[in-house]
Amino acid sequence: MRPNKYSNPAERNYINVGLDKVVDTYFFRGRGVYNVDLLYGTLRLNQNYYGTVIRNRKPLNDFETFNLEYEYSLSNNILLSFEQNWLLTSYNNLDELERLNGIAGIKYKRSDKFFVGLGFGLEDNKTLGLLSGGRLLQINSALSNINIDNYIINSKLSARRLELNRDRVESNFAIGSNVFKNFDKDNRLFLDFGYFVFNTNSVYQGLSDINKFSIESRDKDSLMINLGVGFQLLDYFNTNISLSLTDYSLLRSFKEPVINSSWTGVAKNKRQFLMSFFGDIGFDSDYFTQKIGLNFQVYDHENHVTNKFDIPIEEENRLRNIEFQLDENRSTTGLISKSKWKISRRDTLSVDYSVSLSQYNTPSLNNNEDRDEFISIVNISLRHRFSSYLTAIFAGEMYMNHRVYIKSQRSADSRWNRIYRFTPQIIYESKKFRMQPQFEVLADYTIYDFEFISPGINSFSRRQIKYKDQIFIEFLKNISLQSQIFIRYYEIGTMYWDAFAETAQESNFEHFTQMLLVARTSPDVSMGCGARYYKLTKKNLIDIGSGPGLKYDLISIGPEAMIKIQFPSGSRISLSGWYEFQFINKEMVRNVPNLFLQTKMYM
């Protein structure tokens, strides 16, 4: 037995194991890939597990996939294949699915550009405690990097059919293709095409009799097309155009009605259609770039109900009206502009602007969500480089959103949302010292259009200042101080837009600091120790009977440590954690260890 040798590290055999513990919740991860040449063939193994659990409780979520595949060469082009797959999913110990199958087949392979395979097998299937054996048939094929007149073609096809008990059949068919050609760096064309059909039979457990199961058929099909071209108009002008279409439908129906469940007596058909268009034209020179683009999108969602088991007409109409309320159609038209100007060798100015108008319509008279929405966003950034070590960035943003509900039942919720943000930042980077403090001043106003005539509706505001930083200081050759700092203060209050005044109601203060003294004992090993501190304080700023004052105060403090080991083979281990002491309103409530373990071992 001799392991495969891969030049690409991403293709090497490895085991990746991780464990995170945050307060009382544990997160487990296990991933492994192993490929080996064995007995004139190739053995491939893939393992992936993710699970979460809360202490003193049963597992909450489990997700496990395992694949073992062996290919034996009969000739240069023909291979026998043997495959075993195991799938386990469990959510809160309620919705559980387990599948174990074995497949034997034959594959024709022509270099790395084409293969087609046919396989037969058996499967043990467990859904909600219902056990079933089944016969399995699958077909796979692929074309890779086929060059026809410099058009590169990739294509995949797969089909699968599984027969289970209770007349359940699961089948799927998928085909996808990609064609692209790069004429040169400024001229290109691509086409993506995909189509799939997916038929399943889902099991539902009876509400009155847990030993009785009902079968729901779900037939899905989807068509996806993406087309794009890019070409150069003149020496400094270029353009890009793309078009995307998606058509999706889902038909749901039960094989037999369930007593006292009228919705199992009808078939539901959902259809969704999405079309997107985007085009832009750009100017690109050494000192100035400009791009202007237009996008357009339409989306239609329709729901239909068919009486399958002759339920009463009154109940059929009730269910049809419920589904009809879900019908919608949306359209969005937007314009974008991106400008970048190199003012000098040290200064760069960027200005981005986007504006869009969306319309959301529902044909049902019982759906009151019809609305129009206007969004405008302006971002301005000035970057000045004082030296190779020091750079300053001054950035500002203005965001405006106006949502208008068309029907009178929701018109009171029509509102403006305005956000103004100023974010200066300093970046200093040298060999021994790095820091990048960022400050932020933000004002967020939500103003209702009809607050003066709609009782119980008040406009509100949020004003915020924030500071965050990352600091690195190297004291000695192998000893450094690493720190993260985050401080934020904001107030929430009632806003009076006409007078541009507010009454502050609540204040929130957050402070997080982490400091680690890190020592690199060798080129491959580093260790650190330090502490972290977090504080969250909420206060009432108005008199609500008991008077203004402290509402909530949380302090978390504790020591922290970490170790990282990098091996010459590329394998690595990292372990970090902190012991947390929590205080709420100055009373200690608990102490909690937190742990993060990550390993990746190459073989």
Sequence and secondary structure as in RCSB ss.txt:
>XXXX:A:sequence
MRPNKYSNPAERNYINVGLDKVVDTYFFRGRGVYNVDLLYGTLRLNQNYYGTVIRNRKPLNDFETFNLEYEYSLS
NNILLSFEQNWLLTSYNNLDELERLNGIAGIKYKRSDKFFVGLGFGLEDNKTLGLLSGGRLLQINSALSNINIDN
YIINSKLSARRLELNRDRVESNFAIGSNVFKNFDKDNRLFLDFGYFVFNTNSVYQGLSDINKFSIESRDKDSLMI
NLGVGFQLLDYFNTNISLSLTDYSLLRSFKEPVINSSWTGVAKNKRQFLMSFFGDIGFDSDYFTQKIGLNFQVYD
HENHVTNKFDIPIEEENRLRNIEFQLDENRSTTGLISKSKWKISRRDTLSVDYSVSLSQYNTPSLNNNEDRDEFI
SIVNISLRHRFSSYLTAIFAGEMYMNHRVYIKSQRSADSRWNRIYRFTPQIIYESKKFRMQPQFEVLADYTIYDF
EFISPGINSFSRRQIKYKDQIFIEFLKNISLQSQIFIRYYEIGTMYWDAFAETAQESNFEHFTQMLLVARTSPDV
SMGCGARYYKLTKKNLIDIGSGPGLKYDLISIGPEAMIKIQFPSGSRISLSGWYEFQFINKEMVRNVPNLFLQTK
MYM
>XXXX:A:secstr
 EE   SSGGGS EEEEEEEEETTEEEEEEEEEEEEEETTEEEEEEEEEEEEEETTS EEEEEEEEEEEEEEESS
SSEEEEEEEEEEEEEETTTEEEEEEEEEEEEEEEETTTEEEEEEEEEEEEEETTEEEEEEEEEEEEEEEEEEETT
EEEEEEEEEEEEEETTTEEEEEEEEEEEEEEEEETTEEEEEEEEEEEEEEEEEEE SS TT EEEEEEEEEEEEE
EEEEEEE SSSEEEEEEEEEEEEEEEEEESS BTTBGGGGEEEEEEEEEEEEEEEEEEE SSEEEEEEEEEEEEE
EEEEEEESS   HHHHHHHHHHHHTT EEEEEEEEEEEEEEE SSSEEEEEEEEEEEEEEE S TT    EEEEE
EEEEEEEEEE SSSEEEEEEEEEEEEEEEE STTTGGG EEEEEEEEEEEEEEE SSEEE  EEEEEEEEEEETT
TTTSTT   EEEEEEEEEEEEEEEEETTEEEEEEEEEEEEEEEEEETTTTEEEEEEEEEEEEEEEEEEEEEETTE
EEEEEEEEEEEEEEE S SSS SEEEEEEEEEEEEEEEEEE TTS EEEEEEEEEEEEETTEEEEEEEEEEEEEE
EE 
